[in-house]
């Protein structure tokens, strides 16, 4: 019975992982900002709780200390991985939204609107992910001035926002009036093509990451299946010497997994520095 339950848990977890990594499937929770609540619990409370629960569950199922420790380590890493995935997803969605926002801004400028009015228009009717940022940009544009507004736009810490800020600085401060709209439209096309190219590279990298996860989990799954068929086989790993051997083997497997992920990682381009080479 324990073996069947363990197999079901593994199949469910691996299925969700595969959907998220390959199929682009993600679960969006909107129940009163659950993610914000989890962040408010603390950076340590949730990882410790998950480590204890997952480690205890694994020990109850297999009674192998090293596997329980590995499960506890995985449970402790889950919150950090979830937050990282959320941040990367939000950043990619914002990167996807910039070409449409720039195209709308170029359309407004070509229609005869002044630059501040065009920013207001895009902030109200543009991509939802960028509306608040463009509203803040317009507020800084009215109060501190253009320099502060451009510096605030680059504070997002994203390469696309840095590029837009530099182009706006050049178009509004260094180029003759009337040359900004064509530049924005060209930048919109460039950013769109760059995003599509990186999306294809990330898709290939995600496939390699899934392969790395399968190769890393295969020895553990094989060990558990043999243990289900012959429970006495796992007795050797319940001894101190077996724990040491399991820890060394697990460390090698984990190191190979990290190496495969690194080989398949898509390097992120460096941020475009602000004015003056900052």
N, C-alpha and C positions, 0 to 999 in steps of 0.2 A: 504493500500500500504506500509506504514511504517513497519507494522508487517511482511509482506512478505519479504521485504528487510532485516529486522533484522534476520529473520529465515534463509534466504539464506547466509548472512554473517556468522552467527553462524555455519551453516552446513559446509561451506567452511573451516572456521578456525578449527573446530573440526576434519574435515577430514584430513587436513594437519597435525595436531597434532598427530592423530592416526597413520598416515603413518610413521611419523618420529619416534614415540616412539615404535611402535609395528612392523611395517613392515620393519624397517631399511631404509626407503626411505629418501633421503636427496637431496637437491638442491645444486649443486656446481656451483658457479658463478665464471667465469674466465674472466670477462669483464674488463681487465686492472687492476686487483687487487681491486675489489670493496670493499672487506673487509678491505684492507689497507687504502683505501680512507675514509671509514666510521670511522676507528680508528683515522685517522688524523683530522676528524671534531672536536673531543674533547670528553671527557668522559661525558660532561653534555649537549652539544648542541642537540645531537640527542635524548636523553631521554626526554628532555624538549619539543622538537618539537613533538615527537610522543604522549606525554601526552596531549598536547594541542589539536592536531588533533583528536586523538581517543576520548578524553573526550568531545570535541565539537560535534563530530558525534553522540556519544551515547546520548548526551543531546538533539540534534535535533530530534533523532528518538523516544525517550521515554519521554523526559521532566521530568525525575526524577533525582534530584541532586545527591543522593547517588549512583545511578547506573552510572552517569557520572563520579563521583569521582573514583569509582571502575575501570571504563574503563580507565581513565587517569592514574591510578596507574599501571594497566596492560601494557599500552603503554609505560610508563617510564621504566618498567622492561624488555621489549623485547630486547633492545640492549645488556644488560648484560647477559641475557639468551642465546642470539645468540652467543656472544663471548665465554661464558662458554661451550656451546655445541661444538663449533669449537675446542676449546682447548682439551676437553675430547676426541673428535673424532680423532684428530691428535695424542694424546697420545696413544689411543688404537691401531691405525694403526701402530705406531712405536713399540708398544709392540708385535703386531702380526708379525712384520718384523724381530725381533731379532732372533727367532729360525732358520729361513732360512739363515740369515747372519752368525750365528755361525756354522751351518752345512757346509756352503761354506768355511768358514775359516778353519774348521777341514779338509775338503777335500784337500785344498791347502797345509796345513802342512803335511798331510800324503803323498801327491805327491812329497814331498821333497823340497818345497819352504821354504825359510827363512821367519821368522815371518813378517818383514817389507814388503817383496814382497807379502806375502799372504794378508796382509791388503790392499795393493794397488789393488790387484786383486778383492777383495770383494768390495772395494770402487768404482771400475769401472763397475763391472758386478753384484753386489749384489742388494738387495732391494733398489729401488729408494729413499725411505724415509730416509735411513741411509747412503746414499753415501756421502753426504756433511759432516756428522759427522765423518765418517770413514776417509775421506780425511783430516779433521782437526786433527784427531788422528794421522794419519801418519805424518803430518807436524810437530806436536809437538814431535813425536817420533824421528824425524831426528834432530830437533834443540835443544829444551831444554832437551830432554831425556825422558826415560821411565816413571819416576815418574811424570813429568809434563803432559805427555800424558794421564796417568791413572787418574790423578786428573781432567784433562779437560773432560775426558769421563764421570766422575761422576758429573760434573757440570750441566748436563742436568736436574737433579732433578727428575729422574724417577727411580723407583725401579729396573726395568730390566737393565738399564744402570749401576746402582750401583752394581748389582750382577755380571754383566760382568766385570766391572772394578776390583772388588775384586778377581774374579777367575783368571783374567789375571795377577794380581799382585802376586797371589799365584803361578800360573803356570810358570811365567817368572822369579820370584825372589826367590821363596822359595822351589820349587819342582825341582827334577832332570830334565835335558833336555830330551825332547822326551815324557813327560807325559802330554803335554798340549792338543794335539788333542783329545784324548779320553775324557778328561774332558769337552772340548768344545762341543763335540757331545752329551755327557750325559746332559749337561746343556741345549742344544738345545731341547732335548726331554722333559726335565722338564718344561722349559718355555712354550713350546707348549701345554703341558697338563694343566699347570696352566691357560693359556689364555683361553683354551676351557672351563674349569670349571667356570672361572669367566664370560665368555660370557653367559653361561647357567643361571648363577645367575642373571646377568644383564637383561636377557630376562624376567625372572620371576618378577624382580623388576619393569621393564617397564610396564608389565601388571598390576601390583598393582598401579602404578602411574596413568595409564589411568583410572582405576576404581576410584581412589581418585578424579581425575579431573571430572569424570562423576557425582559422588556423590556431589561434591562441586558445580557444575554448574546446577544440576537438580533443586534446589529450585529457582535459578534465572530464569532459562528457564520457569519453571512453573508459576512464577510470571508474566513474560512477556506474556506468552500465555493467562493467565487470563486477563491481561491488554488489549490484543488485542481483546478478546471476549467482555470485559466490560471495556471500557476506564475509566469509573468513579472509578473503583476499585483502580487505581494507584493514585487517588487524595490524598488519605490518606498519601502516601509516599512523597508527594510534600510539606507537611507542615514541620515546624521545628521539631515537635515531631515525625513525621514519619521518618524524616531524622535520628534522634537519634536512633530510633528503628531499622531502616535499617542498620545503622552503627554497632550497637551491634550485630545484627544477622549476618551481613557480617563478622564481626571479629570472631565470633564463627565458622562460616563455614570455613573461611580461616585457623583458628587455627586447626580445625579437618583435613583439607587438609594437612597442614604441618606435623601433627602428623602421618597421614597415609603414607606420603612420607618417613618420618624418619623410621617408622617401616619396610618399604620395601626397605630401602636403603642398598646397598651392601657396607660394610665397605672396604675402600681401605687399603691395607697392608701398614705398616710403611716402610719408606725408609730404605734400608740397609746403615748404616753409613759408612763413609769413613775410611781410615786407622787410626789407633790409637784411634778409637772410636769417631772420629769427627762427 
